[in-house]
Amino acid sequence: MHPSQDKDSTGRDELVRHSAELDDVELRQYAGPWPTLGTRAERRARRHVLTWMGISIISGLALVAVYLFWPWRYVPPQQPGSALHQLYTPMLGLTSGLTVLGFTVALIVHIKRFLPHEQSVQRRHDHGGEGSTDTSRNTLVATVTDAAERSGVARRSLFRRTAGLGAAVLGAGAGVVALGGFVRDPWDSGRGEDTLWRTPWRSHNGEKVYLRAVGDDPHTIVLVRPGELEAGSMMPVVPFRESERGHPELLAEAMHRADSPAMLFRLRPDVVVERRPDRRGMNFDDYYAYSRICTHLGCPVSLFEQQIDLLLCPCHQSQFDLGKHAEPVFGPAVRALPQLPIDVDDDGYFVARGDFTAPVGPGFWELEP
């Protein structure tokens, strides 16, 4: 050790002892974990810490890669790519868990094996309510610096760099999950069909979109006609195109997409629906269609109070008045259910005349871009 370093160490030791005396601490034991540096046992302990930190770094990088590049789109069972899709969420959990576990174990092992072993008895006091003095702060800095010196962190750049890289990767893994949803601008409706502004109810190349009744078998096609619903009843529906007939994967996708579900209602003849210019022509006689997804937190709105024409969300009890075009009248929801404009074609089947009147589901749609 250089003479200047030895002098600094001696001065720091004195400050550490003085710190104990100022705080009425009886320092019974305060020694470095390794009396002799560079031994085989110390190198083994150092490799143990670096191994766990390496696991954390590799897992954190894998977490970022899985989140950004792993196939996440829904694939029906038994179809090519279905196994990879089903592994998306487990892989996120595995990589994030190993990232946190590796960093935590490395930190615990380093504390137990490389920080000074101390035994002390302290009587607490608050300096008469005036807080810490300059001397107390200086001695605290000396104590922390001494612990870092004795642990070897100050002398081993590999330790510092690995710990810093591990913390950076852990932060990157958490950051990409937290900020990943902001990568694409949901207000930008010009990036093709796969945006939050467009749903499967939107017609492609002028192809007719039918209202298809939801059943137990995703491959069974049942189109809906007027007269199949009694007054004061409802029916869950999803979109269907003739080009999807004979393609099981497309039929299943329509059932499973989060923005597809809608409810077709037939109101009682005595129900008076509020007249609004922006909703003119969107219904067919007493038939109205609305999104089935609650605008609060995305639960399925599926309870219909026929006598008072209220639609109820079972999750948080938001209520939507069908006489006011599904405006919320109770509960935490603040935005109306988007309406689906409907009509009947020449063959007598219900068809969609366009997409929903507003983006489907919960979120920030009441905010202006």
RAURGI-V330354 format. One line per field, one symbol per residue. ss: DSSP state (h for helix, s for strand, l for the rest). phi: phi as a letter, one per 40 degrees, with the letter a starting at -180 (. if undefined). burial: I if it has 24 or more other C-alpha atoms within 12 Angstrom, else O. A space follows every 10 residues. Layout:
ss=???
phi=???
burial=???
//
This chain:
ss=llhhhhhhhh hhhhhhhhhh hhllssssss sllllllllh hhhhhhhhhh hhhhhhhhhh hhhhhhhhhl llllllllll lhhhhhhhhh hhhhhhhhhh hhhhhhhhhh hhhhllssss ssllllhhhl lllhhhhhhh hhhhhhhhhh hlllllhhhh hhhhhhhhhh hhhhhhhhhh hhllllllll llllllllll llllllllls ssslllllll llslslllll llssssssss lhhhlllhhh hhhhhhllll lsssssllll llllllhhhl lllsllssss slslllllls ssssslllls ssslllllss shhhllssss llllllllss ssssllllss ssssssllll lllllllll
phi=.cdccccccc ccdccccccc cccfbcccaa bccbdbcgcc cccccccccc cccccccccc ccdcccccbc cbccbddgcd gccccccdcd cccccccccc cccccccccc ccbbcdcbba bbbcabfggc gccccccccc cccccccccc cgcccbcccc cccccccccc ccccccccbd cccbcccccb bgccbccbbc cccbfgccbc cbccbccccc bbcbbcgcbc cgbaacbbca bccccgbdcc cccccbccbc dbbcbbccdc cccdcbccbc gcbbfccbbb ccccccbgcc cbbbcccbfb bbcccbgcbb cccbfgccba gccbbccccb cbabcccgbc bccicdcadc gchbccccc
burial=OOOOOOOOOO OIIOIIIIII OIIOOOOOOO OIIIOOOOOO OOOOIIOIII IIIIIIIIII IIIIOIIOOO OOOIIIOOOO OOOOIOOIOO IIOOIIIIII IIIIIIIOII IOIIIIOOOO OOOOOOOOOO OOOOOOOOII OIIOIIIIII IIIOOOOOIO OIIOIIIOII IIIIOIOOOO OOOOOOOOOO OOOOOIIIII IIIOOOOIII IIIIOOOIIO IIIIIIOOOO IIIIIIIIII IOOIOOOOII IIIIIOIIII IIIIIIIIOO OOIOOOOOOO OIIIIIIIII IIIIIIIIII IIIIOOOOII IIIOOOIIII IIIIIIIIIO OOIIIIIIII IIIIOOOOII IIIIIIIIII IIOOOOOOO
//
